[in-house]
Amino acid sequence: METRNFYILVASVIIGLVTFWLIMIASLEFDPFEDPNKITIEGNGISAPISISLSDLTSGKYDLVEDKTFHIKNRVDTEYDVVYSGILLWSILEVENLLLHSSSRLEFRFYGRDGFSSPKFLNLSIVEANPDLVILAFEENSVPLSLEGPLRSVIDQSIIPEGEYTSHYSIEKLYKIMIQIV
């Protein structure tokens, strides 16, 4: 009888764990089985959603920034510089001809695979005016980013609105950029 009870207990624990993880996966905003080397750009401010792989991003089709120093500031007013290499967000938007309106009528927001996102939408005109200061980075200090999601959004502090912090818009494991009409 004790062996039977033990097997029932083990089966119950396994069923509970499987149920828990299925609920967790269902609550995420992304497909955890989707290729982490892809980024999607979507929203009502673009002509059509587009999904681009890391290999497409680095193929030479889009403008590249290599070893550029970005000034970062966090919530506790610590400031530091980090060297990133990546693709200009504005280059992707131009090459793919995605925008439905002028950049001043659009705003954007970054989303990470871990559920983190930038705190609010920013006007897209800051990207157009400073294309080399908003990138989708794939290297930090000449080292490739994590294999879990090898892209990170990076914005230099000099173009962030007053009272905002760059670190809040530096989203690791980047998987989606939402562009919407203001």
C-alpha atoms as one frame of an Amber mdcrd trajectory, in Angstrom:
protein
   0.000   0.000   0.000   2.859   2.430   0.816   4.402   1.967  -2.639   1.079
   2.782  -4.287   0.726   5.960  -2.202   4.275   6.969  -3.109   3.534   6.602
  -6.855   0.329   8.609  -6.473   2.283  11.360  -4.692   4.998  11.426  -7.382
   2.371  11.508 -10.164   0.553  14.361  -8.411   3.755  16.397  -8.088   4.629
  15.843 -11.750   1.137  16.817 -12.906   1.289  19.911 -10.698   4.669  21.003
 -12.109   3.584  20.438 -15.704   0.373  22.397 -15.102   2.290  25.238 -13.466
   4.725  25.590 -16.392   1.962  25.350 -18.995   0.115  28.189 -17.242   3.322
  30.237 -17.065   4.044  29.746 -20.767   0.447  30.632 -21.681   0.699  33.919
 -19.751   3.785  35.134 -21.639   3.376  37.641 -24.473   5.617  35.666 -26.826
   6.055  32.145 -28.088   8.870  30.608 -25.992   9.565  28.114 -28.764  10.082
  30.829 -31.388  13.610  31.452 -32.597  15.263  33.874 -30.106  17.454  35.141
 -32.948  14.505  36.978 -34.543  12.961  40.342 -33.834   9.478  41.448 -34.826
   8.430  44.997 -35.631   4.675  45.530 -35.488   1.937  48.004 -34.651  -0.587
  50.314 -36.288   2.149  52.760 -37.321   3.753  50.449 -39.874   2.610  49.055
 -43.211   2.914  45.382 -42.196   4.498  43.396 -39.359   7.968  42.127 -40.156
  10.159  39.495 -38.544  13.922  39.745 -39.102  16.540  37.187 -38.089  19.897
  38.060 -36.567  21.644  36.729 -39.674  19.512  39.064 -41.851  20.296  41.998
 -39.558  24.033  41.410 -39.869  23.987  40.574 -43.606  24.975  44.123 -44.654
  21.475  45.115 -45.741  21.132  47.565 -42.833  23.495  50.261 -41.530  25.858
  48.986 -38.864  27.476  50.780 -35.936  30.662  49.163 -34.662  32.309  49.782
 -31.303  30.329  52.942 -30.534  30.359  54.290 -26.982  26.907  54.857 -25.481
  26.385  56.977 -22.387  24.043  55.200 -19.962  22.322  56.540 -16.840  20.308
  54.483 -14.375  17.642  55.291 -11.782  20.147  55.968  -9.000  21.894  58.530
 -11.240  24.928  56.337 -11.840  26.390  57.187 -15.223  28.723  54.996 -17.248
  29.810  54.332 -20.812  29.457  51.028 -22.655  30.735  50.143 -26.120  28.148
  48.469 -28.366  27.982  47.215 -31.936  24.645  46.836 -33.652  22.162  47.805
 -36.339  20.542  51.228 -36.578  16.812  50.998 -35.873  16.196  53.846 -38.317
  18.028  51.940 -41.064  15.664  48.972 -40.669  12.613  51.236 -40.820  13.905
  52.993 -43.950  15.180  49.947 -45.858  11.981  47.997 -45.230   9.824  51.110
 -45.921   7.677  50.360 -42.874   6.430  53.743 -41.655   2.912  54.863 -42.520
   3.346  58.433 -41.213   6.120  60.905 -40.446   8.229  59.972 -37.434   6.769
  62.843 -35.369   3.330  61.165 -35.555   4.670  57.784 -34.379   6.023  56.345
 -31.142   7.920  53.167 -30.307   8.472  50.773 -27.411  10.801  47.799 -26.858
   9.778  44.377 -25.454  12.024  41.608 -24.090  11.465  37.852 -24.022  11.664
  37.935 -20.225   8.503  40.068 -20.007  10.357  43.334 -19.404   9.578  46.311
 -21.638  10.561  49.944 -21.834   8.438  51.942 -19.375   6.607  53.963 -22.002
   6.479  54.789 -25.679   8.972  57.359 -27.009   8.424  59.572 -30.046  10.047
  58.075 -33.140  11.377  61.482 -34.210  14.286  61.043 -31.753  15.353  57.988
 -33.749  15.146  59.844 -37.059  17.080  62.859 -35.714  19.765  60.660 -34.080
  19.870  57.402 -36.036  23.275  56.294 -34.727  22.181  56.721 -31.085  19.373
  54.108 -31.182  20.552  50.636 -32.117  19.717  46.973 -31.824  22.974  45.773
 -30.307  24.420  42.305 -30.809  27.806  42.964 -29.133  28.770  44.641 -25.871
  32.432  45.572 -25.409  33.258  43.399 -28.465  31.655  40.310 -26.883  28.513
  38.751 -28.452  25.419  39.103 -26.296  23.758  36.121 -24.620  22.536  33.195
 -26.673  19.179  33.434 -24.857  18.252  36.426 -26.960  21.212  38.005 -28.655
  19.730  41.456 -29.248  19.454  44.425 -26.908  17.931  47.838 -27.516  20.364
  50.651 -26.756  19.629  54.386 -26.604  22.175  57.034 -25.656  21.236  59.171
 -22.621  21.739  62.391 -24.624  18.480  61.859 -26.535  16.301  60.474 -23.753
  13.607  62.903 -22.522  14.332  64.769 -19.259  13.583  62.652 -16.187  13.953
  59.343 -18.036  16.844  56.903 -17.723  18.606  55.094 -20.542  18.828  51.877
 -18.571  15.013  51.566 -18.651  15.079  51.514 -22.454  17.987  49.079 -22.719
  15.979  45.891 -23.106  17.904  42.636 -23.244  16.537  39.562 -24.980  14.760
  41.953 -27.350  12.072  40.248 -29.397   9.583  42.957 -30.382   9.415  46.633
 -31.267   5.955  48.164 -31.237   5.404  51.247 -33.403   2.091  53.017 -33.048
   0.382  56.214 -34.095   0.497  58.969 -31.444
